[in-house]
Amino acid sequence: MTKGYQIPDVSAALIADLAKTLANSASSMTLSELADCYVGQFKSDSVRRATIANVQLGFAEANQAVYSCSETHRDVLKKADKSELRIAFRGGLQNYGPFLLFADYLSKGFSPIDAATRTRGLFKIELAPEKVERILRGWGKYAQLVEEIPGGLRLTVETEHLLFDYVKRLIEVLEAELQTKLLTIEMLGPEIFAYLDNNDIKLDDLAKALRNYEADPKPSASRSLDIFEIFVHTLAKDRGVNVDRPKGLMDWVDGIRAKKDLPSNLLHVLHGMVGLRNITHHNPDSETGKPWNITPQAALTSTLLVPITIRSAYLYAVQRKQEL
């Protein structure tokens, strides 16, 4: 099921502050309880929008009209003082599909309004382009991911000096993560990135694999090939393949071919990816009874092949373009 982005019109500072409030809470909170934390500072509607933004950005989880902090972000949010909340906010923003695509367009020389317009269209966001641009600009500036320049915006990785070592390490990790995610968007293309993100297929594991293939080759290759498997399942379902009846990945690939949405040569490539997936996931090998040793070179190659084959399969199935 695809999701829809709302991009609530609310300040990044309030989003981050509310995220910390949830992180410090011993139990889930209702909107009314959250609004009570900001009486005299913010209207209840602003708190409501900030709560929606927290869910959209992954800082919070919603369950039957009550909200709790995501465990992924809780530790960093609890440790951060007020001046450091912008770094915690950055951790969610650079994993947020619309901002990633907005940043990708900025990095390629598009004006902020053009970047926002294309992002709005690809994600089917029901908000005026000017509002999308203003909100993403404000969020990016707060997170110190963009800065004003004459005539527009540019990406920046500069951050202010912070005292605590854990924050410095976090900045280094976030910087590397953003760079690898933008590289992956470059390989996929904006339309296919939006397709993946709308189907909740994230780039996190690909980014981790590209950063860790030397130190941790087999898990890195395995993580990236998991994304390939999820993509094939999603594409097969979209093309009308009964994904519940076939046995697994190979059957889904063959099902797409049966719908005439894969040419034979690309089918062979995808079959090879299925083999790579099996090698990295089966330990020991079901036929030989021995584990496969995955070299760093193989891990890097496998990881790079994932966005390449995803792009090629999508372009042929949806647009009948033959491109590898």
Helices and strands as residue ranges (DSSP letters): H 12-24, E 29-30, H 31-36, H 44-57, E 60-63, E 66-69, H 71-79, G 82-84, H 85-93, H 97-107, H 112-123, H 129-142, E 146-149, E 152-155, H 165-188, H 190-198, H 204-212, H 217-238, H 249-258, H 264-281, H 296-314, I 315-319
